[in-house]
Amino acid sequence: MEKIVVTGSCGFIGYNFIKSNSSNFKIIGIDSLNNAYDNKLKELRLTSLNKEPNFTFNHLDLSNEDTLDKESEIFENVSTVLHLGARAGVRQSFLDPKSYILDNTAATANLALNVKKHKIKKFIIASTSSIYGDTGVNYAEENKDELENPPSIYAATKSFGEVLAKNILEETDTIIQIPRFFTVYGPFGRPDMSILRFVHWISTSQEVIVYGDGQQKRAFTFISDIISGLNKLFNHSDSGVFNFGSNETHSLNQVIELIEKNLNKKAIIVNRERAIKDVDIVLPSLKLSKSILNWEPITNIEDGISATVEWYKKYENELKDIKYKYDYEK
């Protein structure tokens, strides 16, 4: 059975990828279980992952080069490293830049060095739509220079991690693929992102905090479409950058209305000052994803929100004590 490494294995996308592929690969998971958001959800995911027969877990901090070197045997006979481990969030990155530099830039460089050392065939580096900034009515093109005016500290640390990895592996035969994700949501999602926060707040009759007027739009992308895109990359043999996102945008207000409908409850909305660096619209170009990978999203926002709410109801008891706010909202 093909052996792969998945970093960020206890994260939202890592968890869903492993659950969908545990019969296809021997999977070595790596996660630092950091405090970027409430660890209770990461622990819930890990409990589920440990039931998978082809999964083994390693609690490692990828930003610590010495620790990674001591565990170097993890990468022996590995065909692909899927690097999903990162510290996400635009607003928080301005308050804690050092953690973002370590967990995004340094960690990616350290991982690239191990990919080079063990002559691993493929390195998939998960990236973010935050690199593109505010696209307005324009599409975020996949071939945009990663370091052209990064719009936030988060975007800069992710972007520079990509550049370092490319330089480290420049004279090797390793295939480097960079999927850029657009506002992913769904079951086992992150509690610091809007949709799960809104579901929890509305379900528990708490105030729903909206930064700004709620008209800002995102290409909300359901998790199963993201996993489909990653599977396409595993079967693709060339390097490249690919956007994985919905081809439609919806406002935060529209999302709240859908959640209200699915929960049959009205939201108690509280509008606050627009957050720093919050963008109006982020819309992906899917030109390369469609033409090269034959990928496009198939889950509409109505079905995605419905599935997310049903999952929340199923796990409501486990999710009730999770922290749904950023540190800066204390």
C-alpha positions as CSV (number, residue, x, y, z in Angstrom):
1,M,0.0,0.0,0.0
2,E,1.3,3.5,-1.0
3,K,2.7,5.4,2.0
4,I,1.9,9.1,2.4
5,V,2.4,11.8,5.0
6,V,-0.4,14.2,5.8
7,T,0.5,17.3,8.0
8,G,-2.2,19.1,9.8
9,S,-3.9,15.7,10.1
10,C,-6.2,16.8,13.0
11,G,-7.2,19.9,11.1
12,F,-10.4,20.4,9.2
13,I,-9.2,19.5,5.7
14,G,-6.6,16.9,6.9
15,Y,-9.2,15.1,8.9
16,N,-11.7,14.9,6.0
17,F,-9.0,13.8,3.5
18,I,-7.8,11.0,5.8
19,K,-11.3,9.8,6.5
20,S,-12.0,9.6,2.8
21,N,-8.8,7.9,1.8
22,S,-7.9,5.6,4.8
23,S,-8.5,2.6,2.6
24,N,-6.4,3.9,-0.3
25,F,-3.1,4.7,1.5
26,K,-1.0,4.0,4.5
27,I,-1.3,7.4,6.1
28,I,1.2,8.9,8.6
29,G,-0.4,11.9,10.3
30,I,1.6,14.8,11.7
31,D,0.0,17.6,13.8
32,S,1.3,20.0,16.5
33,L,-2.1,20.3,18.1
34,N,-1.4,24.0,18.5
35,N,-3.7,26.6,20.0
36,A,-4.7,28.4,16.8
37,Y,-8.3,27.4,17.7
38,D,-10.0,25.3,20.4
39,N,-8.2,22.0,20.7
40,K,-11.3,20.2,21.8
41,L,-12.3,19.9,18.1
42,K,-8.9,18.7,17.1
43,E,-9.1,16.0,19.8
44,L,-12.5,15.0,18.6
45,R,-11.2,14.5,15.1
46,L,-8.1,12.6,16.4
47,T,-10.3,10.2,18.3
48,S,-12.1,9.4,15.1
49,L,-8.9,9.1,13.1
50,N,-7.4,6.7,15.5
51,K,-10.1,4.2,14.6
52,E,-8.8,4.0,11.0
53,P,-6.6,0.9,10.5
54,N,-4.1,2.5,8.1
55,F,-3.5,5.7,10.1
56,T,-0.7,6.4,12.6
57,F,-0.4,9.7,14.4
58,N,2.8,11.7,15.3
59,H,2.6,14.7,17.6
60,L,5.3,17.0,16.1
61,D,6.0,20.7,15.6
62,L,7.2,21.1,12.1
63,S,8.8,24.5,12.9
64,N,11.3,22.8,15.2
65,E,14.0,21.6,12.8
66,D,15.8,19.5,15.5
67,T,12.6,17.6,16.5
68,L,11.8,16.9,12.8
69,D,15.3,15.6,12.2
70,K,15.0,13.2,15.1
71,E,11.8,11.8,13.5
72,S,13.2,11.8,10.0
73,E,12.4,8.1,9.5
74,I,8.8,9.1,9.2
75,F,9.6,10.1,5.6
76,E,11.3,6.9,4.5
77,N,9.6,5.2,1.5
78,V,6.9,8.0,1.4
79,S,5.5,8.8,-2.1
80,T,3.7,12.0,-1.3
81,V,3.7,14.6,1.4
82,L,0.4,16.5,1.6
83,H,1.2,19.6,3.6
84,L,-2.1,20.9,5.2
85,G,-0.6,22.0,8.5
86,A,-0.7,25.8,8.9
87,R,-1.8,28.6,11.2
88,A,-4.7,30.3,9.4
89,G,-6.5,33.6,9.8
90,V,-5.9,37.1,8.4
91,R,-6.9,39.2,11.5
92,Q,-5.1,37.1,14.1
93,S,-1.8,37.2,12.0
94,F,-1.4,40.9,12.8
95,L,-1.6,40.2,16.5
96,D,0.8,37.2,16.5
97,P,3.1,37.4,13.5
98,K,5.8,35.3,15.1
99,S,3.6,32.2,15.4
100,Y,2.6,32.6,11.7
101,I,6.2,32.8,10.6
102,L,7.1,29.7,12.5
103,D,4.0,27.6,11.6
104,N,3.7,28.6,8.0
105,T,7.1,29.7,6.6
106,A,9.6,27.9,8.8
107,A,7.5,24.7,9.0
108,T,7.1,24.5,5.2
109,A,10.9,25.1,4.6
110,N,11.7,22.4,7.1
111,L,9.3,20.0,5.5
112,A,10.8,20.8,2.0
113,L,14.2,19.9,3.3
114,N,13.0,16.5,4.4
115,V,11.2,16.0,1.1
116,K,14.5,16.7,-0.6
117,K,16.5,14.4,1.7
118,H,14.3,11.4,1.2
119,K,13.7,12.1,-2.5
120,I,10.0,12.1,-2.2
121,K,8.2,12.1,-5.5
122,K,5.4,14.7,-4.8
123,F,5.0,17.6,-2.4
124,I,1.5,19.1,-2.2
125,I,1.5,22.5,-0.4
126,A,-1.9,23.7,0.6
127,S,-2.3,27.4,0.1
128,T,-5.0,30.0,0.6
129,S,-7.2,32.5,-1.3
130,S,-5.9,35.1,1.2
131,I,-2.8,35.5,-1.1
132,Y,-5.0,37.2,-3.7
133,G,-6.5,39.8,-1.5
134,D,-9.7,41.6,-2.6
135,T,-10.5,40.5,-6.2
136,G,-13.7,42.6,-6.6
137,V,-15.4,41.6,-9.8
138,N,-12.1,40.1,-11.1
139,Y,-11.0,36.5,-10.9
140,A,-8.1,35.4,-8.8
141,E,-5.7,33.9,-11.4
142,E,-3.7,30.9,-10.4
143,N,-0.5,32.1,-12.1
144,K,-0.2,35.3,-10.0
145,D,3.2,35.9,-8.5
146,E,3.1,34.7,-4.9
147,L,5.0,37.6,-3.5
148,E,3.4,40.5,-5.4
149,N,2.2,42.7,-2.6
150,P,0.9,40.1,-0.1
151,P,-2.2,41.6,1.5
152,S,-1.7,40.4,5.0
153,I,0.9,38.8,7.3
154,Y,-0.9,35.5,7.0
155,A,-0.7,35.7,3.2
156,A,2.9,36.7,3.3
157,T,3.9,33.8,5.5
158,K,2.1,31.2,3.4
159,S,3.4,32.8,0.1
160,F,7.0,32.9,1.3
161,G,6.7,29.2,2.4
162,E,5.8,28.3,-1.1
163,V,8.7,30.2,-2.5
164,L,11.2,28.6,-0.1
165,A,9.9,25.2,-0.9
166,K,10.3,25.8,-4.7
167,N,13.9,27.0,-4.2
168,I,14.9,24.1,-1.9
169,L,13.5,21.6,-4.4
170,E,14.5,23.4,-7.5
171,E,17.1,20.9,-8.8
172,T,15.2,17.8,-7.7
173,D,12.7,15.6,-9.5
174,T,10.0,16.4,-6.9
175,I,6.6,17.4,-8.3
176,I,5.3,20.5,-6.4
177,Q,1.6,21.1,-6.5
178,I,-0.1,24.1,-4.8
179,P,-3.8,24.0,-4.3
180,R,-5.3,27.3,-3.1
181,F,-8.5,26.9,-1.1
182,F,-11.4,29.4,-1.0
183,T,-13.3,29.6,2.3
184,V,-13.9,26.0,3.1
185,Y,-16.8,24.9,5.3
186,G,-18.6,21.7,6.3
187,P,-18.8,19.0,8.9
188,F,-15.9,19.1,11.4
189,G,-15.1,22.6,10.2
190,R,-13.1,25.2,12.1
191,P,-14.9,27.0,14.9
192,D,-13.0,30.2,14.2
193,M,-14.6,30.5,10.7
194,S,-17.9,32.2,10.1
195,I,-20.3,29.3,9.2
196,L,-19.7,27.1,12.1
197,R,-19.7,30.1,14.5
198,F,-23.0,31.2,13.1
199,V,-24.5,27.8,13.3
200,H,-23.5,27.5,17.0
201,W,-24.6,31.0,17.9
202,I,-28.0,30.7,16.3
203,S,-28.6,27.2,17.6
204,T,-27.8,28.3,21.2
205,S,-29.7,31.6,20.9
206,Q,-26.5,33.7,21.3
207,E,-25.7,37.0,19.6
208,V,-24.3,36.5,16.1
209,I,-21.4,38.8,15.7
210,V,-21.0,40.2,12.2
211,Y,-18.0,42.5,11.4
212,G,-19.3,45.1,9.1
213,D,-22.7,45.1,7.3
214,G,-22.5,41.4,6.3
215,Q,-22.5,42.2,2.6
216,Q,-18.9,41.0,2.1
217,K,-18.9,38.0,-0.2
218,R,-16.9,34.8,-0.3
219,A,-16.7,31.7,-2.6
220,F,-17.9,29.4,0.2
221,T,-16.6,25.9,-0.8
222,F,-17.9,22.7,0.6
223,I,-15.4,20.3,2.1
224,S,-16.3,17.3,-0.2
225,D,-15.4,19.4,-3.2
226,I,-12.0,20.2,-1.7
227,I,-11.3,16.5,-1.1
228,S,-12.3,15.8,-4.6
229,G,-9.7,18.4,-5.8
230,L,-7.0,16.9,-3.7
231,N,-7.7,13.4,-5.0
232,K,-7.4,14.9,-8.5
233,L,-3.9,16.2,-7.6
234,F,-2.8,12.7,-6.4
235,N,-3.6,11.4,-9.9
236,H,-1.9,14.3,-11.7
237,S,1.8,14.0,-12.5
238,D,2.8,17.6,-13.2
239,S,3.6,20.6,-11.0
240,G,1.3,23.6,-10.9
241,V,-0.9,26.0,-8.9
242,F,-4.7,25.3,-8.8
243,N,-7.6,27.1,-7.3
244,F,-10.2,25.1,-5.5
245,G,-13.2,27.2,-4.8
246,S,-16.9,27.8,-5.5
247,N,-17.7,29.5,-8.8
248,E,-20.4,31.5,-7.0
249,T,-20.1,34.0,-4.1
250,H,-22.5,34.6,-1.3
251,S,-22.7,37.3,1.4
252,L,-22.5,36.6,5.1
253,N,-26.1,37.8,5.4
254,Q,-27.2,35.2,2.8
255,V,-25.4,32.5,4.8
256,I,-27.1,33.6,8.0
257,E,-30.5,33.4,6.3
258,L,-29.8,29.8,5.1
259,I,-28.7,28.8,8.6
260,E,-31.8,30.3,10.1
261,K,-33.9,28.4,7.6
262,N,-32.2,25.1,8.5
263,L,-32.4,25.6,12.2
264,N,-35.8,27.2,12.1
265,K,-34.5,29.9,14.4
266,K,-33.9,33.7,14.0
267,A,-30.4,35.0,14.5
268,I,-29.8,37.8,17.0
269,I,-27.4,39.8,14.8
270,V,-24.9,42.3,16.3
271,N,-22.9,44.3,13.8
272,R,-19.5,45.5,14.8
273,E,-16.8,47.5,13.1
274,R,-15.4,46.0,9.9
275,A,-12.3,43.9,10.7
276,I,-8.8,44.9,9.6
277,K,-7.9,43.8,6.0
278,D,-11.4,42.2,5.6
279,V,-12.1,42.0,1.8
280,D,-15.3,42.6,-0.1
281,I,-15.2,39.8,-2.6
282,V,-12.8,36.9,-3.3
283,L,-13.7,35.0,-6.5
284,P,-11.5,32.2,-8.0
285,S,-10.6,31.6,-11.5
286,L,-11.0,27.9,-12.1
287,K,-9.5,27.9,-15.6
288,L,-6.6,25.5,-14.8
289,S,-8.5,23.3,-12.4
290,K,-11.1,22.7,-15.0
291,S,-8.9,22.3,-18.1
292,I,-6.0,20.4,-16.5
293,L,-7.6,18.5,-13.6
294,N,-11.2,18.2,-14.9
295,W,-12.3,19.6,-11.5
296,E,-15.1,21.9,-10.6
297,P,-17.3,22.3,-7.5
298,I,-20.6,20.5,-7.5
299,T,-22.1,21.3,-4.0
300,N,-24.3,24.4,-3.9
301,I,-24.5,26.6,-0.8
302,E,-28.0,25.4,0.1
303,D,-27.0,21.7,0.2
304,G,-23.7,22.5,1.9
305,I,-25.3,24.5,4.7
306,S,-28.0,21.9,5.2
307,A,-25.3,19.1,5.6
308,T,-23.3,21.3,8.0
309,V,-26.3,22.0,10.2
310,E,-27.3,18.3,10.3
311,W,-23.7,17.4,11.4
312,Y,-23.8,20.0,14.1
313,K,-27.1,18.7,15.4
314,K,-25.6,15.2,15.5
315,Y,-22.5,16.3,17.5
316,E,-24.2,19.1,19.4
317,N,-23.3,17.7,22.8
318,E,-19.6,17.4,21.9
319,L,-19.5,20.9,20.4
320,K,-21.4,22.8,23.1
321,D,-18.3,23.7,25.1
322,I,-16.0,24.6,22.2
323,K,-14.7,28.1,22.1
324,Y,-16.1,29.9,19.0
325,K,-14.2,33.2,19.4
326,Y,-10.8,34.4,18.5
327,D,-8.4,35.4,21.3
328,Y,-8.8,39.0,20.3
329,E,-12.5,38.9,21.0
330,K,-12.1,38.2,24.7
